[in-house]
Amino acid sequence: MPLHEPSPYEVLGIPLTAGVREINLAVGPAMRAGRYTRQQIQEAAALLRNPDRRLEADLQRPLPPEPVDQAAELLAPALVEPLLVIERPPLPPAALPALHRAELAADFTEPAPGGADPEPPVPARYAADLSVLPQIEVPE
């Protein structure tokens, strides 16, 4: 099964500029070639003989792009520099923070019931201290 439906021009083996006479003459050789069924060939010829249906089919099926032989030369200026440059930040020092089991257990302990405070308690190691504040220069 073909990947795409062939155009009527492909079925009959004629150029896009073929007239009615060329369409009629192309039916016989297309039948003898046997590449397409009799029904496909007859439908293609009938479509191309009708000017309105032919125009509609031509507008719905755009022409294939023409090959570009000098593609490498055309793209050379764009390929001189890489298209995307990613600057990665330096890796942190090799020392990894250690998390002890006791600290982890303290993070997931249930709060005491009946407390008046609606907010859950913050573990001590996450409590705010002066190290989280930005340095402020005090004017003299």
CNS distance restraints for C-alpha pairs under 8 A (distance, minus, plus):
assign (resid   6 and name CA) (resid  10 and name CA) 5.95 0.50 0.50
assign (resid   6 and name CA) (resid  11 and name CA) 6.48 0.50 0.50
assign (resid   7 and name CA) (resid  11 and name CA) 6.40 0.50 0.50
assign (resid   7 and name CA) (resid  44 and name CA) 7.89 0.50 0.50
assign (resid   8 and name CA) (resid  12 and name CA) 6.29 0.50 0.50
assign (resid   8 and name CA) (resid  41 and name CA) 7.80 0.50 0.50
assign (resid   8 and name CA) (resid  44 and name CA) 4.52 0.50 0.50
assign (resid   8 and name CA) (resid  45 and name CA) 7.20 0.50 0.50
assign (resid   8 and name CA) (resid  47 and name CA) 7.62 0.50 0.50
assign (resid   8 and name CA) (resid  48 and name CA) 7.24 0.50 0.50
assign (resid   9 and name CA) (resid  13 and name CA) 5.66 0.50 0.50
assign (resid   9 and name CA) (resid  14 and name CA) 5.29 0.50 0.50
assign (resid   9 and name CA) (resid  15 and name CA) 6.41 0.50 0.50
assign (resid   9 and name CA) (resid  16 and name CA) 6.60 0.50 0.50
assign (resid   9 and name CA) (resid  44 and name CA) 7.50 0.50 0.50
assign (resid  10 and name CA) (resid  14 and name CA) 6.77 0.50 0.50
assign (resid  11 and name CA) (resid  30 and name CA) 7.13 0.50 0.50
assign (resid  11 and name CA) (resid  35 and name CA) 7.95 0.50 0.50
assign (resid  11 and name CA) (resid  36 and name CA) 6.67 0.50 0.50
assign (resid  11 and name CA) (resid  40 and name CA) 7.37 0.50 0.50
assign (resid  11 and name CA) (resid  41 and name CA) 6.19 0.50 0.50
assign (resid  11 and name CA) (resid  44 and name CA) 6.83 0.50 0.50
assign (resid  12 and name CA) (resid  23 and name CA) 7.41 0.50 0.50
assign (resid  12 and name CA) (resid  26 and name CA) 5.76 0.50 0.50
assign (resid  12 and name CA) (resid  27 and name CA) 6.30 0.50 0.50
assign (resid  12 and name CA) (resid  30 and name CA) 5.57 0.50 0.50
assign (resid  12 and name CA) (resid  41 and name CA) 6.59 0.50 0.50
assign (resid  12 and name CA) (resid  44 and name CA) 7.20 0.50 0.50
assign (resid  12 and name CA) (resid  45 and name CA) 7.44 0.50 0.50
assign (resid  13 and name CA) (resid  26 and name CA) 7.07 0.50 0.50
assign (resid  13 and name CA) (resid  30 and name CA) 7.17 0.50 0.50
assign (resid  14 and name CA) (resid  18 and name CA) 6.38 0.50 0.50
assign (resid  14 and name CA) (resid  22 and name CA) 7.62 0.50 0.50
assign (resid  14 and name CA) (resid  23 and name CA) 7.33 0.50 0.50
assign (resid  14 and name CA) (resid  26 and name CA) 7.09 0.50 0.50
assign (resid  18 and name CA) (resid  22 and name CA) 5.71 0.50 0.50
assign (resid  18 and name CA) (resid  23 and name CA) 6.59 0.50 0.50
assign (resid  19 and name CA) (resid  23 and name CA) 6.25 0.50 0.50
assign (resid  20 and name CA) (resid  24 and name CA) 6.19 0.50 0.50
assign (resid  20 and name CA) (resid  48 and name CA) 7.72 0.50 0.50
assign (resid  20 and name CA) (resid  49 and name CA) 5.90 0.50 0.50
assign (resid  21 and name CA) (resid  25 and name CA) 6.23 0.50 0.50
assign (resid  22 and name CA) (resid  26 and name CA) 6.04 0.50 0.50
assign (resid  23 and name CA) (resid  27 and name CA) 6.65 0.50 0.50
assign (resid  23 and name CA) (resid  45 and name CA) 6.35 0.50 0.50
assign (resid  23 and name CA) (resid  48 and name CA) 7.41 0.50 0.50
assign (resid  23 and name CA) (resid  49 and name CA) 7.42 0.50 0.50
assign (resid  24 and name CA) (resid  28 and name CA) 7.96 0.50 0.50
assign (resid  24 and name CA) (resid  45 and name CA) 7.31 0.50 0.50
assign (resid  25 and name CA) (resid  29 and name CA) 7.75 0.50 0.50
assign (resid  26 and name CA) (resid  30 and name CA) 6.15 0.50 0.50
assign (resid  27 and name CA) (resid  31 and name CA) 6.23 0.50 0.50
assign (resid  27 and name CA) (resid  41 and name CA) 6.81 0.50 0.50
assign (resid  27 and name CA) (resid  42 and name CA) 7.66 0.50 0.50
assign (resid  27 and name CA) (resid  45 and name CA) 7.16 0.50 0.50
assign (resid  28 and name CA) (resid  32 and name CA) 6.34 0.50 0.50
assign (resid  29 and name CA) (resid  33 and name CA) 6.04 0.50 0.50
assign (resid  30 and name CA) (resid  34 and name CA) 6.60 0.50 0.50
assign (resid  30 and name CA) (resid  35 and name CA) 7.40 0.50 0.50
assign (resid  30 and name CA) (resid  36 and name CA) 7.61 0.50 0.50
assign (resid  30 and name CA) (resid  41 and name CA) 7.10 0.50 0.50
assign (resid  31 and name CA) (resid  35 and name CA) 7.90 0.50 0.50
assign (resid  31 and name CA) (resid  36 and name CA) 7.56 0.50 0.50
assign (resid  31 and name CA) (resid  37 and name CA) 7.71 0.50 0.50
assign (resid  31 and name CA) (resid  38 and name CA) 6.52 0.50 0.50
assign (resid  31 and name CA) (resid  41 and name CA) 7.23 0.50 0.50
assign (resid  36 and name CA) (resid  40 and name CA) 6.23 0.50 0.50
assign (resid  36 and name CA) (resid  41 and name CA) 6.66 0.50 0.50
assign (resid  37 and name CA) (resid  41 and name CA) 6.39 0.50 0.50
assign (resid  38 and name CA) (resid  42 and name CA) 6.18 0.50 0.50
assign (resid  39 and name CA) (resid  43 and name CA) 6.04 0.50 0.50
assign (resid  40 and name CA) (resid  44 and name CA) 6.08 0.50 0.50
assign (resid  41 and name CA) (resid  45 and name CA) 6.19 0.50 0.50
assign (resid  42 and name CA) (resid  46 and name CA) 6.09 0.50 0.50
assign (resid  43 and name CA) (resid  47 and name CA) 6.06 0.50 0.50
assign (resid  44 and name CA) (resid  48 and name CA) 6.21 0.50 0.50
assign (resid  45 and name CA) (resid  49 and name CA) 6.10 0.50 0.50
assign (resid  46 and name CA) (resid  50 and name CA) 6.51 0.50 0.50
assign (resid  47 and name CA) (resid  53 and name CA) 5.83 0.50 0.50
assign (resid  47 and name CA) (resid  54 and name CA) 5.78 0.50 0.50
assign (resid  48 and name CA) (resid  53 and name CA) 7.15 0.50 0.50
assign (resid  48 and name CA) (resid  54 and name CA) 4.99 0.50 0.50
assign (resid  49 and name CA) (resid  54 and name CA) 7.24 0.50 0.50
assign (resid  50 and name CA) (resid  54 and name CA) 5.95 0.50 0.50
assign (resid  51 and name CA) (resid  55 and name CA) 6.09 0.50 0.50
assign (resid  52 and name CA) (resid  56 and name CA) 6.29 0.50 0.50
assign (resid  53 and name CA) (resid  57 and name CA) 6.10 0.50 0.50
assign (resid  54 and name CA) (resid  58 and name CA) 6.05 0.50 0.50
assign (resid  55 and name CA) (resid  59 and name CA) 6.16 0.50 0.50
assign (resid  56 and name CA) (resid  60 and name CA) 6.23 0.50 0.50
assign (resid  57 and name CA) (resid  61 and name CA) 6.11 0.50 0.50
assign (resid  58 and name CA) (resid  62 and name CA) 6.77 0.50 0.50
assign (resid  70 and name CA) (resid  74 and name CA) 6.24 0.50 0.50
assign (resid  71 and name CA) (resid  75 and name CA) 6.15 0.50 0.50
assign (resid  72 and name CA) (resid  76 and name CA) 5.92 0.50 0.50
assign (resid  75 and name CA) (resid  79 and name CA) 6.28 0.50 0.50
assign (resid  76 and name CA) (resid  80 and name CA) 6.38 0.50 0.50
assign (resid  78 and name CA) (resid  83 and name CA) 7.96 0.50 0.50
assign (resid  79 and name CA) (resid  83 and name CA) 7.55 0.50 0.50
assign (resid  99 and name CA) (resid 103 and name CA) 6.77 0.50 0.50
assign (resid  99 and name CA) (resid 104 and name CA) 7.03 0.50 0.50
assign (resid 100 and name CA) (resid 104 and name CA) 6.43 0.50 0.50
assign (resid 101 and name CA) (resid 105 and name CA) 6.11 0.50 0.50
assign (resid 102 and name CA) (resid 106 and name CA) 6.18 0.50 0.50
assign (resid 103 and name CA) (resid 107 and name CA) 6.45 0.50 0.50
assign (resid 104 and name CA) (resid 108 and name CA) 6.82 0.50 0.50
assign (resid 105 and name CA) (resid 109 and name CA) 6.33 0.50 0.50
assign (resid 106 and name CA) (resid 123 and name CA) 6.93 0.50 0.50
assign (resid 107 and name CA) (resid 123 and name CA) 6.02 0.50 0.50
assign (resid 111 and name CA) (resid 120 and name CA) 6.61 0.50 0.50
assign (resid 111 and name CA) (resid 121 and name CA) 7.04 0.50 0.50
assign (resid 122 and name CA) (resid 126 and name CA) 6.46 0.50 0.50
assign (resid 122 and name CA) (resid 127 and name CA) 6.23 0.50 0.50
assign (resid 123 and name CA) (resid 127 and name CA) 6.42 0.50 0.50
assign (resid 128 and name CA) (resid 132 and name CA) 6.75 0.50 0.50
assign (resid 129 and name CA) (resid 133 and name CA) 7.65 0.50 0.50
